[in-house]
C-alpha cells in the first residue's frame, strides 16, 4: 500500500520526526500470513510506527500494522482481518477497491 499523505496538513513536524496521515488502497491480491508492504508517497521517508488497526471505509476489514523487525528504519506491512470475526482475511477477492486512512510517525532521515 502506498499512503498518499493528506494534502496541506502532513507531514506535521515534531522536532526532527513527523506525524502523518495518509490514504491508501488495499492490495489486488493478498496471501494469508504475509503483510502488504507500506510506503509513504515522500522520498526518502522512513516509517517509525504505524497506528493500526483501522477499518476500511466500508467497515468490513481491519488493517493491522505489522513491523518487519525492530530498531530504526524498519519496513512495515499491513495484515487484513475481517472486522466481524477478527480472523485474518483468507483471500479470494481483491481488496484494491477498499480505502484505509492510516496515521503514524516517521521522518526523512
N, C-alpha and C positions, 0 to 999 in steps of 0.2 A: 504494500500500500504506500502510495506517495501522498503525504499530507500536504495539502495546499493551505498555507497559513492564511488566516482571516486578514483581509486587506486593511491596511491603515492602523491596525492595532498591535500586530505581533510581528517579530518578537518584541517583547517588553523587557528591557534590560534591567537586571537586578545585580548591581555590581558588575562582575566580569561574566556572569552567566545570564540566561534569559528564560523567561516563561513564554510558552507558545500555545496556541490553539489552532488546529487545522482540521480540514475536512478531507476525507478520503473515501474511496470506494472499496468494497470487498473484492476478493480475488475471483478471477474467471474459473479457476479450479482450486480446490483445497483438498489436501490429504490429511486425514486424521493423524494426530501425533506430531505433526510438523507445525511450524509457525510461519505465517505470511510476513516476509520481511517489511520493515517500516523505514521509510526515509522521509526527510523534510525537503520541500522544494527550495532550499537555500544551499549553496555550495561555497565553501565547506560548512557543514553544520553537523554537530555531534549531539546525540541524544543521551542525556544522563539518566532520565527516568521518564516513563510514560504513565499517565494516570489512566488506569483501566481496571475494571470492566465498565464499558459503556455500551448502551443499547444502540442498535441502528435506528434510523428514523421511523421504521415500521413497528419497532418494539418486539421483533421476532428473535433476533440474535444478539448475543453479548460478545464484544471483542475484549479479550483478556490479554493484557500486556505481559510479555514473557522476555526477560533478558537472556541473551545468549551466553552470558558469563557474568563475572563481577569485575569491578575496577573501572577505570576511566575509559571512555570511548568504546564502550560495548555496543554491539549491534542489538537491535530489538526486533521482536516479531509479535504477531497477534494470533491467538488461537480463538476460534469461534465456537461458542456454545449456544445451544437452543435455550432461549430465555424461559420457556415454560417448564423445562425439565432440568436444566443445568448440565445436561450431557453434552459432550463435545459433538459438534456438527459432523455427521457421518459422510458428507459428500453427496454427490449426485446432481445437485443443481448449482448453477453458478451463483456466487454471492456478489458479482460485479454490479448488480443493479441496486445494491444497498449502500447507503451513505452513513458514515460514522463521523462524529465530531469528537476529537481527542485532544487532550492537553498534555503538557509535560514541561520538563526543564532541560535546557541544553545550552550550547554555545558554539562559537565558530573557531575554537582553538582546542 
